Amino acid sequence: MARQFIFLTLTAVAFCWPQFSSAQSEEARSALQRIMPIPRPPHPPGDGWLWVPPTYRTVYERVWQEPVYRTITEQVWVSDEYGWRTVDCLEDGVVVRRQVWTVVRPGYFTTQTHRVLVSPGGWVDRARRELVTPGHWEWRGSPTPPPIPWPQPLPQPPHVPAPRAPGLEPFSPLWEWPEDKPVK
């Protein structure tokens, strides 16, 4: 009986182990790459153009953060209000003035709003990325480089309006609008 149990266990492990180990290794590999990225070589071997990515630095700034409030609107029951009142009443044909404990204002529902502090204001340190050097193509190899590979940013010339011939101005209907003539 024990031999059959051991045999079945080993058979199950033999069939299931490859799927389990590959899934586990992929999971472990991706977790490891998130923690410690695999370094890439600085440039490919041999001559060629190499894209150098931009470099940034992290700058920490002390910034005032305003407090955050949440406005809550809710229906609230205001209970009855009782009090002493002076009442004139007839008793045996005579007007009698008495003090009576009675409802002064009956209960009612009302809408109330109030503000709740979610987070208090204060000074916080915020990280900001600042460009140190922009990305660029760099030649690695022998001294005579071929042209820079595309796409490459083209320098933008300053905006200079095109020269006009003397006496020519751009047309605008607001400068010389034709006079209204009555239609016959």
C-alpha positions in Angstrom: 0.0 0.0 0.0 2.8 2.4 0.9 4.6 1.5 -2.4 1.5 2.4 -4.4 1.1 5.7 -2.6 4.8 6.6 -3.2 4.5 5.6 -6.8 1.4 7.7 -7.4 3.0 10.7 -5.6 6.2 10.5 -7.7 4.2 10.2 -10.9 2.0 13.2 -10.1 5.1 15.3 -9.2 6.9 14.2 -12.4 3.9 15.3 -14.6 3.2 18.6 -12.8 6.8 19.7 -12.0 7.6 21.3 -15.4 4.5 23.6 -15.4 5.0 24.5 -11.8 8.7 25.2 -12.0 8.4 27.3 -15.3 5.5 29.4 -13.9 7.4 29.9 -10.7 10.6 30.8 -12.4 8.9 33.3 -14.7 7.2 34.9 -11.7 10.5 35.0 -9.7 12.3 36.4 -12.8 9.8 39.3 -13.3 9.8 40.1 -9.6 13.6 40.1 -9.6 13.7 42.4 -12.6 11.4 44.9 -10.9 13.7 45.0 -7.9 17.0 44.8 -9.7 16.9 45.6 -13.4 19.3 43.6 -15.6 22.0 46.0 -16.8 22.4 46.4 -20.6 25.7 46.8 -22.3 26.6 50.5 -22.6 26.8 50.3 -26.4 26.7 47.5 -29.0 30.1 46.1 -30.0 31.6 47.6 -33.1 31.1 51.0 -34.9 27.8 52.7 -35.1 25.4 55.4 -34.0 24.1 55.0 -30.5 21.1 56.8 -29.0 22.1 58.3 -25.6 18.9 58.7 -23.6 18.3 62.0 -21.7 19.4 62.2 -18.2 17.3 63.7 -15.4 18.0 64.6 -11.8 15.4 64.6 -9.0 14.9 67.9 -7.2 13.0 68.0 -3.9 11.0 71.1 -3.2 9.3 72.1 0.0 5.7 73.1 -1.0 2.7 74.3 1.1 -0.2 71.9 0.6 -3.6 73.4 1.3 -5.9 71.5 3.7 -8.5 69.3 2.1 -12.1 69.4 3.3 -15.1 67.4 2.3 -18.6 68.9 2.4 -21.3 66.5 3.7 -25.0 67.2 3.1 -27.5 65.1 5.0 -31.2 65.1 6.1 -31.5 65.5 9.9 -34.6 65.2 12.1 -35.1 68.1 14.5 -37.2 66.9 17.4 -40.2 68.6 18.9 -39.7 71.6 21.1 -41.8 71.9 24.3 -42.4 74.8 26.6 -44.8 76.6 29.0 -47.4 78.8 27.4 -50.1 81.0 28.8 -53.5 80.0 27.5 -57.0 81.6 28.0 -59.8 79.1 28.3 -63.4 79.0 29.3 -64.4 77.2 32.5 -68.0 77.4 33.6 -68.5 80.5 31.4 -65.6 82.3 33.0 -62.3 83.1 31.1 -59.4 81.6 33.0 -55.7 82.2 32.2 -53.5 79.1 32.9 -49.9 77.9 32.2 -49.8 74.9 30.0 -46.9 72.6 29.0 -47.3 72.1 25.2 -45.5 71.7 21.9 -44.1 75.0 20.8 -42.6 73.7 17.5 -43.3 70.3 16.1 -40.4 68.1 14.8 -39.3 68.3 11.2 -36.6 67.2 8.7 -34.0 69.7 7.5 -31.0 69.6 5.3 -27.7 70.4 7.0 -24.3 70.7 5.5 -21.0 70.7 7.3 -17.3 70.4 6.3 -15.1 67.6 7.5 -11.3 67.9 7.5 -9.9 65.1 5.3 -6.2 66.0 5.5 -4.7 69.0 7.3 -2.6 71.5 5.4 1.2 71.7 5.9 4.6 71.7 4.3 5.4 68.7 2.1 8.5 67.7 0.1 7.6 67.0 -3.5 10.0 65.3 -6.0 10.3 66.9 -9.4 12.4 65.6 -12.4 14.7 68.2 -14.1 16.4 67.6 -17.5 20.1 67.6 -17.2 21.2 66.6 -20.7 18.8 65.9 -23.6 18.9 62.7 -25.5 21.1 62.6 -28.6 22.8 60.4 -31.1 26.5 59.7 -30.5 29.0 58.0 -32.8 31.0 55.1 -31.3 33.8 53.7 -33.4 36.2 54.9 -36.1 36.7 58.6 -36.7 34.6 58.9 -39.9 30.9 58.6 -39.0 28.1 58.1 -41.6 25.1 60.5 -41.4 23.0 60.5 -38.3 20.1 58.0 -38.4 16.5 59.2 -38.8 14.4 60.3 -37.1 16.4 63.2 -35.8 15.0 66.6 -34.6 15.6 69.4 -37.1 16.6 72.8 -35.8 13.7 75.3 -36.1 14.6 78.5 -37.9 13.5 81.7 -36.2 10.1 83.0 -37.6 10.9 85.7 -40.2 8.0 87.0 -42.3 8.5 86.7 -46.1 9.6 90.0 -47.7 6.9 91.8 -49.8 7.3 93.9 -52.9 7.0 97.7 -52.2 3.4 98.9 -52.4 1.8 95.4 -51.9 0.0 94.9 -48.6 -2.0 92.0 -47.5 -5.7 92.3 -48.5 -8.2 92.9 -45.7 -11.9 93.8 -46.5 -11.9 96.0 -43.4 -9.4 98.4 -45.0 -11.4 99.3 -48.1 -14.9 98.1 -47.9 -17.1 98.9 -51.0 -19.8 101.4 -50.4 -23.4 100.1 -50.2 -25.3 100.9 -53.3 -29.1 100.7 -53.4 -30.4 97.7 -55.3 -32.5 98.7 -58.4 
